[in-house]
Amino acid sequence: MSQSSECARPHRRGFDFCASAVFLCTQRAQSVGGCAMRGCPLLLWRPETCQNPAPFCRGFAAQGFTAVSVVSRAVTKTTFFDENLIERVLWQFTMKEQRANAIPATCRYARYSANPTPTPRPVKINESDRTMNFEEKIATHYGHGNLTAAIRSGLQAQGITPEQASVEDLGPVDEFHIGGRAATVHFFDQIDLSETSKALDIGCGLGGAARYAAHSFGSQIEGIDLTPEYVETGGALCQWVGLSDKVNLSVASALSMPFESGDFDIAYMMHVGMNIEDKRALFKEVARVLKPGGTFAIYDIMRSNDEDLVYPVPWASSAETCCLAGPATYRAALEEGGFVVRQENDRRDFAIDFFEKMKKANAGQKSPPPLGLHVLMQQTTAEKIPNMIANLQAGRIKPVEIYAVKQ
Ligand SMILES: C[S@@+](CC[C@H](N)C(=O)[O-])C[C@H]1O[C@@H](n2cnc3c(N)ncnc32)[C@H](O)[C@@H]1O
């Protein structure tokens, strides 16, 4: 891709996207200057050609231009004209880079325009614009940027092509909860999943548990998640392992699910409640989509004392987006939502044992395995996992399973 062939190319999907409003940047920093001179208010960055967008942003600022935005390939490919999603991604990028001081504070994002003759209008961001809503913060926390490619290269490092990949091959990276696949096996052993079950995976992430359930029990699984990139990558993984007909993943909030009342026989959620403050509203919504007599299974990290946590942890960078509650709060909210709690399993010992085994397995290894949760959390893994283990060992948190039935 070169600057001359990409710059000012009009996009004509959906509506006539003005040529000068879009700039697909290349690896060359001078592209930014060219972009500014053409008056492009929107800079599209393609991760595969430019791993580090910071120089572009600096170049942009050097031109005295204050509007810069970046969209990942994942977004341009599928939902390019979804303005809300574009706004969200732009916002995520801008905030993330500014937090890391990678771009100057004068570098802002601009809304894109479908106007055929746009004039660049630098946007002055005031404090109220800076307020991402809570769910956007969650999606930002989990966003990666280039996740499908990262998983593909992890497979390739093991000599596996995406078409050859199995549900087992993906297990180390697509089960984002304490205990990974072993925890999922234990969890599902206590639910009656079968070929005739229609089950809902709430906060499905990449859909690892959903694929395991579809593969092992033949069940039909709907997964919903707030993080668009997880849903997109999860969809690709379903295709790779040939489970797209059994597993469908979509972007939605657990607090307002796009399903009819009484649609599901079973609902489950694994390590999601830690990001949802209002457990009562959550369980009420789950009860709505379940049939009477339907099972709701939870495997969440819960509070076991009132001490402050050490952050960051895998589900939250700070206390701001951490919504831990104790098992008693879960039980009360479930009962209020119309559930009867049948069983509760404290999984602390399992978790301690899991991390000890992991430590032994990693001892002496020069580099991490090709696929693992470090692929999702990238450089933050080195802080998040030890902090989670420290919180667990100090008795502040523990994983718990709860099984309930809708009245
Ligand atoms: C730690 S990951 C667990 C993912 C998956 N359940 C698993 O075990 O592999 C937490 C997931 O919950 C999702 N999530 C958090 N709050 C949510 C909400 N209100 N609605 C839907 N998904 C949510 C996040 O986007 C993230 O993918």
The ligand as a Tripos MOL2 file, in Angstrom:
@<TRIPOS>MOLECULE
LIG
   27    29     1     0     0
SMALL
NO_CHARGES

@<TRIPOS>ATOM
      1 C1        -13.0060  -11.7570   31.9150 C.3       1 LIG1
      2 S1        -13.8790  -11.7200   30.4280 S.3       1 LIG1
      3 C2        -14.6690  -13.3330   30.4350 C.3       1 LIG1
      4 C3        -15.0780  -13.7540   29.0470 C.3       1 LIG1
      5 C4        -15.7020  -15.1270   28.9540 C.3       1 LIG1
      6 N1        -16.8980  -15.2390   29.7490 N.3       1 LIG1
      7 C5        -14.7170  -16.1760   29.3630 C.2       1 LIG1
      8 O1        -14.8450  -16.7090   30.4600 O.co2     1 LIG1
      9 O2        -13.8050  -16.4540   28.5750 O.co2     1 LIG1
     10 C6        -15.2570  -10.6580   30.8280 C.3       1 LIG1
     11 C7        -16.1530  -10.3760   29.6330 C.3       1 LIG1
     12 O3        -17.3730   -9.8120   30.0780 O.3       1 LIG1
     13 C8        -17.7740   -8.8630   29.1190 C.3       1 LIG1
     14 N2        -18.7140   -7.9500   29.7810 N.ar      1 LIG1
     15 C9        -18.4910   -7.1610   30.8380 C.ar      1 LIG1
     16 N3        -19.6080   -6.4730   31.1570 N.ar      1 LIG1
     17 C10       -20.5580   -6.8500   30.2860 C.ar      1 LIG1
     18 C11       -21.9100   -6.4900   30.0730 C.ar      1 LIG1
     19 N4        -22.5290   -5.5640   30.8270 N.pl3     1 LIG1
     20 N5        -22.5810   -7.0750   29.0660 N.ar      1 LIG1
     21 C12       -21.9800   -7.9700   28.2610 C.ar      1 LIG1
     22 N6        -20.6990   -8.3510   28.4040 N.ar      1 LIG1
     23 C13       -19.9940   -7.7960   29.3980 C.ar      1 LIG1
     24 C14       -16.4900   -8.2110   28.6820 C.3       1 LIG1
     25 O4        -16.6260   -7.5610   27.4570 O.3       1 LIG1
     26 C15       -15.5500   -9.4030   28.6360 C.3       1 LIG1
     27 O5        -15.5300   -9.9990   27.3770 O.3       1 LIG1
@<TRIPOS>BOND
     1     1     2 1
     2     2     3 1
     3     2    10 1
     4     3     4 1
     5     4     5 1
     6     5     6 1
     7     5     7 1
     8     7     8 2
     9     7     9 1
    10    10    11 1
    11    11    12 1
    12    11    26 1
    13    12    13 1
    14    13    14 1
    15    13    24 1
    16    14    15 ar
    17    14    23 ar
    18    15    16 ar
    19    16    17 ar
    20    17    18 ar
    21    17    23 ar
    22    18    19 1
    23    18    20 ar
    24    20    21 ar
    25    21    22 ar
    26    22    23 ar
    27    24    25 1
    28    24    26 1
    29    26    27 1
@<TRIPOS>SUBSTRUCTURE
     1 LIG1         1 GROUP 0 **** ****
